[in-house]
Structure formats: C-alpha cells, structure tokens
C-alpha cells in the first residue's frame, strides 16, 4: 500500500516537522528545510559571508566539544552573549562576526530535520525568506535534466511547552515563497499541501515585513529583545546564496 501521507504523484511536496520530513522526504532529489525564525535565516546570513555551518541537534554541553572537533566557532544561545564579538543563534550577531569561517549552529528543529533528511541521500538546502527565489532558481537549474525529479519542502515549525509541534506561519510563508519560485519556472505538479503553502505566501507577499513582526514568532523575539533578528528575517530575497548540505555541514553555493 502506498503511504497516503507521502504525496506521491506530485513533483513538489510540503509538510511539517521531523515526522512530516519522514513522510515526504524519501525519494526526493532536493529537500528544502525552512525555519525562518531563525535557523535558516542564520544559514543564509552565514552563507553571504562565506561561512560553513555545522548544524547540531542539541543545545547542551556536548556542542562545545563538537565545535572543537571541527575547528569551529560555537554559536551560543541568544541570552548567553557576554560581549559584542560573540556569535549567538541570532542572525544579527552572525552578520557582525569577524574571523569566523566555520560555525556550529545548535537548533533542535532545523538541525534535526536537516540531518534526518541528509541521511536519506537527498540534497538538503536551507531556505528562508531571504533566499527563497535564489533557492528556487538553484533547484530549477539542478533538476533541469530530470523531469521526474521530486522536491520536498519541510517547514520546521516550533514546539509547544509539551514538546508537540507548533506550526509557525512564518515557515509556511517561506516554504510558499520557495514553491512559488519553482512554479514560476514551470516546475510541477504541486501536491495540494504545496499549493496551500503557495496560496498562503501569495496572500501576504506584499505585506511580509510588517506581518513578520506581528506573527507569534516575531512577537516572541520582539518581547525577548531581539527585534533585529526579525528585521534580518524580513529581508525578502536579500540573499543570492543557497546553503547546501555537504556531509555534516552546509556550504555556501551560488
């Protein structure tokens, strides 16, 4: 019996979180991970600077040892920053980083999904609102010679206190922006789920910067004192770089 949740028969598929990734990722040539606030936005900022990023699943004491083994700088939690030169999970601090060529970025959502998908053999890319068009162009070029190739898009979402998935509307918009870029290049057909993401994006496309501030994820960062991270995430198509996972790390790609 064919898995009804795999969206088979469609070249572009969309779902949420690690379990959704397991459903739509197998068999995909390219999988786009979308975590706008803030994992994949941080990836694109790092890519703009030529920084390689090692995503790490856990934000605990083991991350320091992982960074040391890879000769990388460890991004600490936003609240752990003690000086102006320290890099955190905040995209704004990555933008200000100096002499950082390798960065370990702990992210329970985005990192976990990226590693999970890479293990299937798919090419994993990081997509945010900053690089959605560039990522669609890159994907279209890569798959131009294979009319049967499948693209899966996974919105990371967030977590409620009980650990359950909280769908995050900013990730839906980022996924829709990327999928809309594929549609503009003649890629399809899209699954109903993917079409829904495109429709959600098109509804708000001309209001994204302001809506990103007003959505729950944006309000959360504002309340915690990180409005600059929302501003960076709202730089729609501000990046031409595509972070592509190569082994355990993301490398910048044009």
C-alpha positions as CSV (number, residue, x, y, z in Angstrom):
1,X,0.0,0.0,0.0
2,X,1.4,3.4,-0.9
3,X,1.8,5.7,2.0
4,X,-1.1,8.3,1.7
5,X,1.0,10.9,3.5
6,X,3.9,10.8,1.1
7,X,2.1,13.0,-1.5
8,X,3.2,10.6,-4.3
9,X,2.5,11.5,-7.9
10,X,3.5,15.2,-7.3
11,X,6.9,16.6,-8.0
12,X,6.7,19.3,-5.3
13,X,5.6,18.2,-1.8
14,X,5.2,20.0,1.5
15,X,4.8,19.0,5.2
16,X,5.8,20.0,8.7
17,X,8.5,19.0,11.2
18,X,10.6,15.8,11.6
19,X,7.7,13.4,11.1
20,X,6.5,15.3,8.0
21,X,10.0,15.2,6.7
22,X,9.9,11.4,7.1
23,X,6.7,11.3,5.1
24,X,7.6,13.5,2.1
25,X,11.4,13.3,2.1
26,X,12.1,9.8,0.9
27,X,12.8,9.7,-2.9
28,X,13.2,13.5,-3.2
29,X,16.2,14.8,-5.1
30,X,16.2,18.1,-3.2
31,X,14.7,18.8,0.1
32,X,14.3,22.4,1.3
33,X,14.3,23.0,5.1
34,X,12.5,26.2,6.1
35,X,13.0,27.6,9.6
36,X,12.6,31.4,9.2
37,X,12.9,32.4,12.8
38,X,15.7,31.7,12.9
39,X,17.8,28.7,11.8
40,X,17.6,29.0,8.0
41,X,17.8,32.8,8.2
42,X,21.0,32.4,10.1
43,X,22.2,29.9,7.5
44,X,21.7,32.4,4.7
45,X,23.5,35.2,6.6
46,X,26.4,32.9,7.2
47,X,26.4,31.9,3.5
48,X,26.6,35.5,2.5
49,X,29.8,35.8,4.5
50,X,31.2,32.5,3.1
51,X,30.9,30.8,6.5
52,X,30.4,27.0,6.6
53,X,27.8,25.9,9.1
54,X,27.7,22.6,11.1
55,X,24.1,22.2,12.3
56,X,23.9,20.5,15.6
57,X,20.9,18.8,17.1
58,X,21.4,19.6,20.8
59,X,21.9,22.9,22.6
60,X,23.8,21.4,25.5
61,X,27.4,20.9,26.8
62,X,28.2,18.4,24.0
63,X,28.0,21.2,21.4
64,X,31.3,22.8,22.7
65,X,33.2,19.5,22.1
66,X,31.6,19.1,18.7
67,X,32.7,22.6,17.7
68,X,36.2,22.0,18.9
69,X,36.5,18.7,16.9
70,X,35.6,20.7,13.7
71,X,37.7,23.7,14.5
72,X,34.6,25.8,14.5
73,X,33.1,28.7,16.5
74,X,30.1,27.7,18.6
75,X,27.0,29.8,18.4
76,X,25.7,30.2,21.9
77,X,22.1,30.9,23.0
78,X,21.0,34.5,22.5
79,X,20.8,35.1,26.2
80,X,24.3,33.7,26.8
81,X,26.1,36.5,24.8
82,X,28.5,38.3,27.1
83,X,30.4,40.6,24.6
84,X,29.9,42.4,21.3
85,X,32.1,40.0,19.4
86,X,30.4,36.8,20.5
87,X,28.3,34.9,18.0
88,X,24.9,33.5,19.0
89,X,22.0,31.9,17.4
90,X,20.9,35.4,16.4
91,X,21.4,36.1,12.7
92,X,22.3,39.7,13.6
93,X,25.4,38.5,15.6
94,X,26.5,36.3,12.7
95,X,26.4,39.2,10.4
96,X,28.7,41.1,12.7
97,X,31.1,38.2,13.2
98,X,34.8,38.6,12.3
99,X,37.3,35.9,11.6
100,X,34.6,33.2,11.6
101,X,35.0,30.6,8.8
102,X,33.2,27.6,10.5
103,X,30.2,27.8,12.8
104,X,28.4,25.2,14.8
105,X,24.7,26.2,15.0
106,X,22.7,24.3,17.5
107,X,19.0,24.1,16.5
108,X,16.7,21.3,17.8
109,X,14.2,21.9,15.0
110,X,16.1,22.9,11.9
111,X,19.3,20.9,12.6
112,X,17.4,17.7,13.5
113,X,15.4,17.9,10.3
114,X,18.4,18.6,8.1
115,X,20.4,15.7,9.4
116,X,17.3,13.4,9.2
117,X,16.8,14.3,5.5
118,X,20.5,14.1,4.6
119,X,20.6,10.5,5.8
120,X,18.1,9.6,3.1
121,X,20.5,10.7,0.4
122,X,18.6,13.8,-0.6
123,X,20.4,17.1,-1.3
124,X,19.3,19.3,1.6
125,X,19.2,23.1,1.2
126,X,18.4,25.9,3.7
127,X,15.6,28.2,2.6
128,X,14.3,31.4,4.2
129,X,12.5,34.5,3.0
130,X,15.9,36.0,2.3
131,X,16.9,33.5,-0.4
132,X,13.7,31.8,-1.5
133,X,13.9,33.0,-5.1
134,X,17.6,32.2,-5.4
135,X,17.0,28.7,-3.9
136,X,14.2,28.1,-6.4
137,X,16.5,29.2,-9.3
138,X,19.3,26.9,-8.0
139,X,16.9,24.0,-7.7
140,X,15.5,24.5,-11.1
141,X,18.9,24.5,-12.7
142,X,20.0,21.4,-10.7
143,X,16.9,19.4,-11.8
144,X,16.5,20.7,-15.3
145,X,17.7,17.5,-16.9
146,X,15.4,15.2,-14.8
147,X,11.7,15.7,-15.5
148,X,10.8,13.1,-12.8
149,X,12.9,14.6,-10.0
150,X,10.9,15.4,-6.8
151,X,11.3,18.4,-4.5
152,X,10.2,18.2,-0.9
153,X,9.7,21.2,1.3
154,X,9.7,20.9,5.1
155,X,8.6,23.7,7.4
156,X,10.4,23.2,10.7
157,X,7.8,24.9,12.9
158,X,8.3,25.4,16.6
159,X,7.5,23.5,19.8
160,X,4.8,24.0,22.4
161,X,5.9,23.5,26.1
162,X,4.7,19.9,26.0
163,X,7.0,19.2,23.0
164,X,4.3,18.9,20.4
165,X,4.7,20.7,17.0
166,X,3.6,24.3,16.8
167,X,3.1,25.2,13.1
168,X,4.8,28.6,12.6
169,X,3.2,30.8,10.0
170,X,6.5,32.4,9.0
171,X,7.8,29.0,7.9
172,X,4.6,28.4,5.9
173,X,5.3,31.7,4.1
174,X,9.0,30.9,3.5
175,X,8.0,27.5,2.1
176,X,5.4,29.1,-0.1
177,X,7.8,31.7,-1.4
178,X,10.2,28.9,-2.5
179,X,7.5,26.8,-4.0
180,X,6.1,29.9,-5.9
181,X,9.6,30.3,-7.3
182,X,9.5,26.8,-8.6
183,X,6.1,27.3,-10.1
184,X,7.4,30.4,-11.9
185,X,10.0,28.2,-13.5
186,X,7.5,25.6,-14.7
187,X,8.1,23.1,-12.0
188,X,5.2,20.9,-11.1
189,X,2.7,19.5,-10.4
190,X,2.4,20.6,-6.8
191,X,0.6,18.5,-4.2
192,X,-2.5,20.1,-2.6
193,X,-0.4,20.7,0.5
194,X,2.3,22.5,-1.5
195,X,-0.4,24.5,-3.3
196,X,-1.7,25.6,0.0
197,X,1.7,26.9,1.0
198,X,1.9,28.9,-2.2
199,X,-1.5,30.3,-1.7
200,X,-0.6,31.4,1.9
201,X,2.5,33.1,0.6
202,X,0.8,34.9,-2.3
203,X,-1.9,36.3,0.1
204,X,0.7,38.1,2.2
205,X,3.6,38.6,-0.2
206,X,3.3,42.4,-0.4
207,X,3.0,42.7,3.4
208,X,5.6,40.3,4.6
209,X,7.9,42.6,6.6
210,X,5.1,44.0,8.7
211,X,3.4,40.7,9.1
212,X,6.6,39.0,10.2
213,X,6.7,41.5,13.1
214,X,3.1,40.7,14.1
215,X,3.1,36.9,13.8
216,X,3.6,34.9,17.0
217,X,7.2,34.1,16.3
218,X,8.1,37.7,15.5
219,X,6.3,39.0,18.6
220,X,8.2,36.4,20.7
221,X,11.6,37.7,19.5
222,X,10.5,41.3,20.0
223,X,9.4,40.5,23.5
224,X,12.7,38.9,24.3
225,X,14.6,41.9,23.0
226,X,15.7,40.7,19.6
227,X,13.9,42.8,17.0
228,X,16.9,42.9,14.8
229,X,16.5,39.2,14.1
230,X,13.0,39.7,12.8
231,X,14.3,42.6,10.6
232,X,17.0,40.3,9.1
233,X,14.5,37.5,8.5
234,X,12.3,40.1,6.7
235,X,14.9,40.9,4.1
236,X,12.9,39.2,1.4
237,X,15.2,38.0,-1.4
238,X,18.1,39.9,0.1
239,X,20.4,36.9,-0.4
240,X,21.6,35.2,-3.6
241,X,23.3,32.4,-1.7
242,X,22.0,28.9,-1.1
243,X,23.3,26.9,1.8
244,X,23.7,23.2,0.6
245,X,24.4,20.4,3.0
246,X,27.6,18.6,2.1
247,X,28.2,15.8,4.6
248,X,27.6,17.2,8.1
249,X,27.9,20.8,7.1
250,X,26.2,23.5,5.0
251,X,28.4,25.2,2.4
252,X,27.6,28.4,0.6
253,X,26.6,28.0,-3.0
254,X,25.7,30.5,-5.7
